[in-house]
Amino acid sequence: MSSPVATQPPRAPEGPPRVTRSLTARALTRPEIGAVAAAIAIFIFFFIVAAPFRSLPAFSTVLYASSTIGIVAVGVALLMIGGEFDLSAGVSVVTSALTAALISYQLSLNLWVGVVVSLLVALGIGFINGYLVVRTGIPSFLITLSTFFALRGINLGVTKAITGTVASSNVDQLDGFASAKAVFAANINLGFITINITVLWWILFVVIGTWVLLRTRVGNWIFASGGNPASARAVGVPVKKVKIGLFMAVAFLGWFYGMHLLFNFNSVQSGLGVGNEFIYIIAAVVGGALLTGGYGSAAGAAVGAFIFGMTTQGIVFAGFDPNWFFTFLGGMLLLAVLVNLYVKNFALTRK
């Protein structure tokens, strides 16, 4: 009697082989890779041509200049990834600072009351921007451009009507000034270098923004809302709430920078902020954010802000005519768009 023959169970059909990308290809898919390369090149250039640029106090100045751009640029980058723009970000910074200063000074209140009220005003502006965009379907470019002009007029008109000048009164004698300055504008001695606290806040906001984008469900919603809103809605993404939330995030970070301006300089000029909205957007674009939405990073916006910080200070340290900065601004924006497009296409075709 023959022994039974052992049979092997049928194998499941194998799927397509898994494609493993090289380390180079994975690195090139990062939105900020082009900005990092540009930052290294610019740093080396100014390190060579500008002797003061090599000192630690100069580096502290560069970090401070970068943080004043980078704090708001983090929120602007997230908003652009979500597919929207905010052209009122620059003047809303000043609106927040003026609100805190005027309310506290004119009513003889503790400055922290003005700080809280200005936060509510800022969040209200962000909510109105977002609500109008999602409710009307009008492009955010037009909605926030209208807000820009409205706030610019309010800043000038209200300040002139209350104080008789175009600046708020000096608030350094009001209760709460010292504690508020410690939070928003203190200088911190690290032993080897002294930096403004805005640098630490900037780093914290970048870390939070990166964590939200890459480690939370909200981050997935932001990318989906900017990449393909119709498909995102179809799978249950609350696109309208996401966009309103992003506008309010920009408003919050603008408020924070506004508080720094107030407590660092004790008074605020009502005409400030005009044009800064473009610098925030350019920092985000240089850092890898696409104008079409759905792509970018908070870290990239930080690198873009660092590039501007190095350039604004490096031009001065090198003794160049500072008017050339705006030429650099235009060239850097065009180059960033081209590099981001090339790097993205190259990464998608390289294994």
C-alpha positions in Angstrom: 0.0 0.0 0.0 1.5 3.2 -1.1 2.0 6.0 1.5 -0.1 9.2 1.0 1.7 12.0 -0.8 1.9 15.2 1.1 0.5 18.1 -0.8 1.3 21.8 -0.3 -1.6 24.3 0.1 -1.9 26.5 -2.9 0.0 29.8 -2.6 -1.8 33.1 -2.6 -1.0 35.1 -5.7 1.8 37.5 -5.1 1.0 41.3 -5.4 3.1 43.7 -7.3 6.6 44.1 -5.9 7.0 46.8 -3.3 8.9 49.8 -4.6 11.5 51.1 -2.1 12.8 54.5 -2.8 16.3 55.5 -2.3 17.3 57.8 0.6 18.0 60.6 -2.0 14.6 60.2 -3.6 12.9 60.3 -0.2 14.8 63.4 0.8 13.9 65.2 -2.4 10.2 64.7 -1.7 10.5 66.9 1.3 9.0 70.3 0.5 11.7 72.2 2.3 14.7 70.6 0.6 15.2 73.4 -1.9 15.0 76.0 0.8 17.6 74.2 2.9 20.0 74.2 0.0 19.4 77.9 -0.6 19.8 78.7 3.1 23.2 76.9 3.2 24.4 78.8 0.1 23.3 82.2 1.4 24.8 81.5 4.8 28.2 80.6 3.2 28.1 83.7 0.9 27.5 86.2 3.8 29.9 84.3 6.0 32.6 85.0 3.4 31.8 88.5 2.3 30.6 90.0 5.6 33.0 89.8 8.6 30.4 91.0 11.2 28.1 88.1 10.0 30.5 85.6 11.7 30.0 86.8 15.2 27.5 85.4 17.7 25.8 88.8 18.4 25.2 89.1 14.6 23.8 85.6 14.5 21.4 86.6 17.3 20.2 89.5 15.2 19.7 87.2 12.3 17.6 84.8 14.4 15.5 87.7 15.8 14.8 89.1 12.3 13.9 85.5 11.2 11.5 85.0 14.1 9.6 88.2 13.4 8.8 86.8 10.0 8.7 83.1 10.9 6.0 83.3 13.6 3.3 84.4 11.3 4.7 82.5 8.3 4.0 79.2 10.1 0.3 79.9 10.1 0.4 81.3 6.6 2.1 78.1 5.4 -0.6 75.9 7.0 -3.3 78.1 5.4 -1.6 77.8 2.0 -1.4 74.0 2.3 -5.1 74.2 3.0 -5.5 76.0 -0.3 -6.1 79.6 0.9 -4.4 83.0 1.2 -4.6 85.7 3.8 -3.6 89.2 2.6 -4.7 90.8 5.8 -2.1 89.1 8.0 0.3 92.0 8.0 -2.1 94.7 9.0 -4.0 92.4 11.5 -0.7 92.2 13.4 -0.9 96.0 14.0 -4.7 95.9 14.7 -4.0 93.5 17.6 -1.2 95.6 19.0 -3.2 98.8 18.7 -6.3 97.2 20.3 -4.3 96.1 23.4 -2.6 99.5 23.7 -5.6 101.7 23.2 -8.0 99.8 25.4 -5.5 99.5 28.3 -4.3 103.1 28.1 -7.5 104.9 27.5 -9.5 102.9 30.1 -6.5 102.8 32.6 -6.7 99.0 32.7 -4.1 96.3 33.4 -2.3 95.6 30.2 -3.3 91.9 30.3 -7.0 93.0 29.9 -6.0 94.6 26.6 -4.0 91.5 25.6 -7.0 89.3 26.1 -9.4 91.6 24.3 -7.0 92.0 21.4 -6.8 88.2 21.2 -10.6 88.0 20.9 -10.6 90.7 18.3 -7.8 88.9 16.3 -9.6 85.5 16.4 -12.8 87.3 15.4 -11.1 88.7 12.3 -9.8 85.3 11.4 -13.2 83.7 11.8 -14.9 86.4 9.6 -12.3 85.9 6.9 -12.7 82.1 7.0 -16.5 82.2 7.2 -16.9 84.6 4.3 -14.6 82.4 2.2 -16.4 79.1 2.8 -19.8 80.7 2.8 -19.7 82.8 -0.3 -17.2 80.8 -2.4 -15.4 84.1 -3.2 -11.6 83.5 -3.5 -9.7 84.2 -0.3 -7.5 86.5 -2.2 -10.4 88.9 -2.6 -12.0 88.4 0.8 -8.7 89.1 2.7 -7.7 91.9 0.3 -11.0 93.6 1.4 -10.1 92.9 5.0 -6.6 94.4 4.4 -8.0 97.7 3.2 -10.7 97.8 6.0 -8.2 97.2 8.8 -5.6 99.6 7.3 -8.2 102.4 7.4 -9.4 101.4 10.9 -5.9 101.3 12.3 -5.1 104.8 11.0 -8.5 106.4 11.6 -9.3 105.1 15.1 -5.7 105.8 16.3 -5.8 109.3 15.0 -9.2 109.9 16.5 -8.3 108.7 19.9 -4.7 109.8 20.4 -4.5 112.7 17.9 -1.5 111.0 16.3 -0.8 108.0 14.2 0.8 106.0 17.0 -0.5 104.6 20.3 0.5 106.1 23.6 3.5 104.7 25.5 2.3 101.8 27.7 5.4 101.0 29.7 4.0 102.6 32.9 0.8 100.6 32.9 0.2 97.7 35.3 1.1 94.3 33.8 3.7 95.7 31.4 6.7 94.0 33.0 5.0 90.5 33.1 3.7 90.9 29.6 7.1 92.0 28.3 8.6 88.9 29.9 6.3 86.7 27.9 6.3 88.5 24.6 9.6 90.5 24.3 12.2 89.4 26.9 15.8 89.0 26.1 17.2 85.6 27.3 20.9 85.1 28.0 21.9 81.5 27.1 25.5 82.0 28.3 27.1 82.0 24.9 24.5 84.1 23.2 21.6 86.4 24.0 18.4 86.0 22.1 15.0 87.4 22.1 12.2 85.2 23.4 10.5 85.4 20.0 13.1 83.0 18.7 12.0 80.3 21.3 8.4 81.0 20.6 9.1 80.7 16.8 10.8 77.3 17.3 7.9 76.1 19.4 5.3 77.2 16.9 7.2 75.4 14.1 7.4 72.2 16.2 3.6 72.4 16.9 2.8 73.1 13.2 5.0 70.2 12.1 3.4 67.8 14.6 -0.1 68.8 13.6 0.7 68.3 9.9 2.5 65.0 10.1 1.1 63.3 13.2 -2.5 64.2 13.6 -5.8 63.6 11.7 -6.2 67.4 11.4 -2.9 67.5 9.4 -4.4 65.0 7.0 -7.5 67.1 6.7 -5.4 70.2 5.9 -3.5 68.5 3.1 -6.8 67.0 1.7 -8.6 70.3 1.9 -5.9 72.0 -0.1 -5.2 69.2 -2.5 -8.7 68.3 -3.6 -11.5 69.8 -1.6 -14.3 67.9 -3.4 -12.7 64.5 -2.8 -12.0 65.5 0.8 -15.7 66.3 1.4 -16.7 63.0 -0.2 -14.7 61.1 2.4 -16.0 63.1 5.4 -13.3 65.8 5.8 -14.9 68.9 7.4 -13.3 71.2 4.8 -15.2 74.3 5.9 -14.3 73.9 9.5 -10.7 73.2 8.6 -10.4 76.3 6.5 -12.0 78.6 9.1 -9.7 77.1 11.7 -6.6 77.8 9.6 -7.6 81.5 9.1 -8.0 81.7 12.9 -4.6 80.1 13.4 -3.0 82.8 11.2 -4.9 85.4 13.2 -3.6 84.0 16.5 0.0 84.0 15.3 -0.5 87.5 14.0 -1.8 88.5 17.4 1.2 87.0 19.1 3.6 89.0 16.9 1.5 92.1 17.5 2.0 91.7 21.3 5.7 91.4 20.7 5.7 94.7 18.8 3.8 96.4 21.5 5.9 95.2 24.4 9.2 95.4 22.6 8.8 99.1 21.5 6.2 100.3 24.1 4.2 101.9 21.4 2.9 101.0 17.9 2.7 103.0 14.7 -0.7 102.5 13.1 0.7 102.5 9.6 3.0 99.4 10.1 2.4 96.0 8.6 1.6 97.0 5.1 3.5 94.7 2.7 4.4 92.1 5.4 1.7 89.8 4.2 3.6 89.2 1.0 6.8 88.5 3.0 4.9 85.8 5.0 3.6 84.3 1.8 7.0 84.4 0.1 8.6 82.7 3.1 6.1 79.9 2.9 6.6 79.6 -0.9 10.4 79.6 -0.6 10.0 76.9 2.0 8.2 74.6 -0.4 4.5 75.5 -0.2 2.7 75.4 -3.5 0.4 78.2 -4.5 -2.1 75.6 -5.6 -2.4 74.1 -2.1 -2.0 70.6 -0.7 1.8 70.7 -0.4 4.3 72.3 2.0 5.5 72.2 5.5 5.9 74.4 8.7 9.6 73.6 8.8 9.9 74.9 5.2 8.3 78.2 6.2 10.8 78.4 9.0 13.7 77.9 6.6 12.2 80.5 4.3 12.0 83.0 7.2 15.6 82.2 8.1 16.7 83.0 4.6 15.0 86.4 4.8 16.5 87.0 8.2 20.0 86.2 6.9 19.5 88.4 3.8 18.1 91.5 5.6 20.9 91.5 8.1 23.6 90.1 5.8 23.1 93.0 3.3 23.7 95.5 6.1 26.7 93.6 7.6 28.3 93.4 4.1 27.7 97.1 3.5 25.5 96.6 0.4 22.7 99.0 -0.6 19.7 97.7 1.3 17.4 98.7 -1.6 18.7 95.6 -3.4 16.8 93.5 -0.9 13.6 93.9 -2.9 15.4 92.7 -6.0 16.5 89.7 -4.1 12.9 89.2 -2.9 11.5 89.0 -6.4 14.3 86.8 -7.7 14.1 84.4 -4.7 10.4 84.0 -5.2 10.7 83.1 -8.8 13.7 80.8 -8.2 11.8 79.1 -5.3 8.8 78.3 -7.5 11.0 76.9 -10.3 13.1 74.8 -7.9 10.1 73.5 -6.0 8.5 72.4 -9.3 11.7 70.8 -10.5 12.4 69.0 -7.3 8.9 67.6 -7.0 8.8 66.3 -10.6 12.3 64.9 -10.2 11.4 63.1 -6.9 8.2 61.6 -8.5 10.2 60.0 -11.4 13.3 58.8 -9.4 13.3 55.6 -7.4 
